[in-house]
Amino acid sequence: MIRRAIGTALGLLVLGPALWALPTVQQVIEYIDTNYDVRSDVTAQAKITTRDPDQGTQIIQSVYYRRDRDDSFLIVMADPETERGNGYLRVGDNMWLYRRTTRTFTHIGRDEKIGGSNASAGDFETRKFKDLYKPALDSAGKEIISEQTIGGAKIPVYRFEVTAKVNDVKFPRLVMWVTRDKFLELKRESYAFSGTLMETDLFTNYKEIEGRYIPLLQKFTDEVEKGKTSLLEISGVSFAKVDDYKFDKSYLESLSK
């Protein structure tokens, strides 16, 4: 559900002057990749609150680490107690789930759910958007992009559509709304192959931290399971170097001692 979650959210950069003419979708995609270009190590705290009409409210707190030179990441669960000490480690093309109770590592895929929430392990990767999606075309073969306003404040945005270039993405079609000045994503609708709206995401509370704009609050609404939402809150962001030992299985094991 949480498409970019922390990994990409922490990479937003301050852009220059706005493009006054209507850009092409490909230009917007290029700007998005510039925005999401994480060029440093990252540490942050993440809190995910999932509300489910059937299962009630679940709150998950974790610490996220990213190493820039090889795009490795580690998620260490801090709360609730049933999840504390569990972790998700990605190094190279390998991704593992570590369970504290059994002290075992399981090789997982991108669709593995994080701590029972709607976030998946693949959401924390920082893959280039241009490698995943291309401009969607209308019946006349033209890119689909327009100027709109969004929200009660009527924020000027570009609305555009993209379709998947590869098979290993969660959703094959996206409709996105980004600000016209800095191309910061405010809203996203994700669709299945059938054209069914699967989820709606909102990105708010942008804060400039060390020259980067970061959406500290993100809301994800499941459009299939009505009433199910997840709220991601990011805090304690740091771009300082992360010690290499944290990207090793032995570090997760040491937390269980």
N, C-alpha and C positions, 0 to 999 in steps of 0.2 A: 504494500500500500504506500508506504512512505518512499516515494520514488527516489529522491536524492538524499533525504534524511540529512545526516550530518556531513558526510563526506563532501558533497557538492555545496551544501549551504555554506560551509565555512570557506569556500573559495571565492566568494563574490568580491569583485574589485570595483573601485570607483572608476567610472568611465569619463571620457571627455565630453565636449559639447554635444547636444542632441542632434540627431539627424532630422533636418527640417523637411526634407522630401520623404515621401513614403518609401521605405526601404523594401528590398526584396526579402522573401522568407529566408533565402540562403544567407543574406547579410545578417539577418537577425540571429540565425543559427551560429554564424561565426562569432558574433558578439557574445552570445550565450556561452560559447566555449571559452572566450576570453574572460568572461565574468566568473566562470566556474574553474578557472585554471588555478589549482592549489599549488603554490610554489614554495611551500615550507612544511615542516612538521606541524602537527596540530594535536592539542589536547583539549577536551571539553567534557562537560557534564551534560547528560541528556536525561530528560524525564518524559516518559511516554504514558499518557493517561488514556486508556481505552475504555469506552463505554459501550456495553452490549446489552440490549433489552433482555436477553435470556440469561446472560452470565454476570450481569452487574458491572461494576467498575473495577478495573485493575490498573494499578500504578506500578510502573517499572522504572527504576533509576539505574543508570550505568555511567561508566567512564569510557570515553572513546579516545584512542590514540591512533595517529596516522604518521607513517614515515614517508617522507617525500621522495627519496631517491628511487624507491621501487614500488611505491604506492601500496605498501603493506598496511594493514590496519588490525587493531585489536579492540574488542569491546569486552569490558569486564562488568558483569552484573553486580550491583551493589544492594539492591532491594527489589522485591520482597525477600524475606529470609529463605524461602524455598528456591530462589534463583541465585542467591548470593554466592559468589565464587565461580559460577559458571562463566564461560567465555566463548567468544567467537574470534578466531584468528585466521587471517588471510596473508599468505606469503607467496608471491609468484602466482601460479595458476591454482594453487591449493587453498582450500578453505576448510577449517575444522570447527566442530563444536566440542567444547570441553565440559564435562559434567563432573562437578565437585564430588558428588556422593559416590560415584563409581570410579573416579579418577581415570576416566577414559576419554580418548579423542575419537570422534567420528567424522569421517570425510563427508562434507555436505555440499549441496549445490546452492545456486544463487537464490532459489525460492524457499530456502529454510527460514521458518519464522523465528523472530528474535524474542525469546522469553515468553512465548505464547501470545505476543501482540500481533498486529497486522503488518508490522515492519518485517522485511525479509533481509537476509544477509547481503543480497545483491544491491540493495538500496544504498549501501555504504561504500560502494565502489565509485571511483571518479573516472568513468569512461567518457571519452569525447562524445558530445551530443551529435556532432556531424558524422560520426562513425555509426551511429545508431539510427538516426532519422534523416529524412529528406523532405523537401516541400511537397505538400499535397496539392494536386491539381484539380481544377474544376472541369466541367464538361467541355469547356473551350480550350483546355490545356494550359490555363493560366494559374499561377500560384494564388492561394487563398490567403489574403491579408487585407486588413482594413483598419481604419482609425475608429476607436470607440472611447467611451468613458466608463469607469467602473466604480461601484460603491456609492455611498451617500455623498462623499466628497467629490464625486465625478472626476476621478483621477484620469488624465489622458493616457490611453494605452494603445498598443497595437494588438489586435486579435489575429492569430494566424493558425494554420493547421499543418501538421506533419504526419508522415506515415513511416513505418519502420523499414529500415534497410536490411536488418538482420533478424534472425528468428528468435534469438535469446533475449528478447525484451519482454517486459511484463504485459505491455499493451501495444498493439499494432498501430493505433491512431491516437493522436493527441490534439486537443485544441488548447491554445495557450494565450494568456494575456500578460504582456510585459509593459513596463512603463516606457514612455517614449523618450525620456531623457537619458536614463541609465540602463535600460533594458533589464530591469529587475523583475523577476517573475512574481506576479500577484495571484494568479489563478490558473488552474489547469483542470481540464476534463479529459479523462482517459476512457477510451472506447475499445470494445472487443471487435473481432473480425466481423461479427454479425451486425455491428453498428450500435450495440447496446452500451449505454453509458454505465461504466463500472464504478468509477469513483470521481469525486470532485475534491481538489486540494486548494487550500488558501495559504498564502505566505504573507505574514505581517510582522510588525514590530522590528523593522530593519534598523540596525545599529551599525555605525561605522567603528570598526575596531582595527587599528593599525592599517588604515588605508583600504579596508575592505568593508563592504556592506553585507551584513549577515542577518537573515530572517530568524529572529530569536523565537518566534512563535509560528508554528505550522499546524494547520488543521486538515484532517483527512476524513472525508465522509464516504462511507461505503454505500453506493447507490443500489446495490443488489440486496444486501442484508439491511433493510431499512432501520434507521435508528442507531446504527453502529458507527461510531466515530473514534478517531484517535487524535490526540493533541500532543505535539512534540514541542518541548521547551528546552532551549539550549542556553547554557550559562557557563561561566568560568572558562571562556575561550582563551587559549594561549597558542602562539605560533613559535614558541621556543623549541629547541631541538629535543626530541624524545630519545631516551637511551635505547640502544640497540637490543639490550637484553630483554626488553619488554615484548619483542616480536619473536619470541622463542617459546616452544611448548613448556619448557622447564619453568618459565615465569608463572604461567597459569597454575602449574602443579604446586609451586611454592606458596601460592595464596591459600591452598587447602591445608597447609600444615598448621 
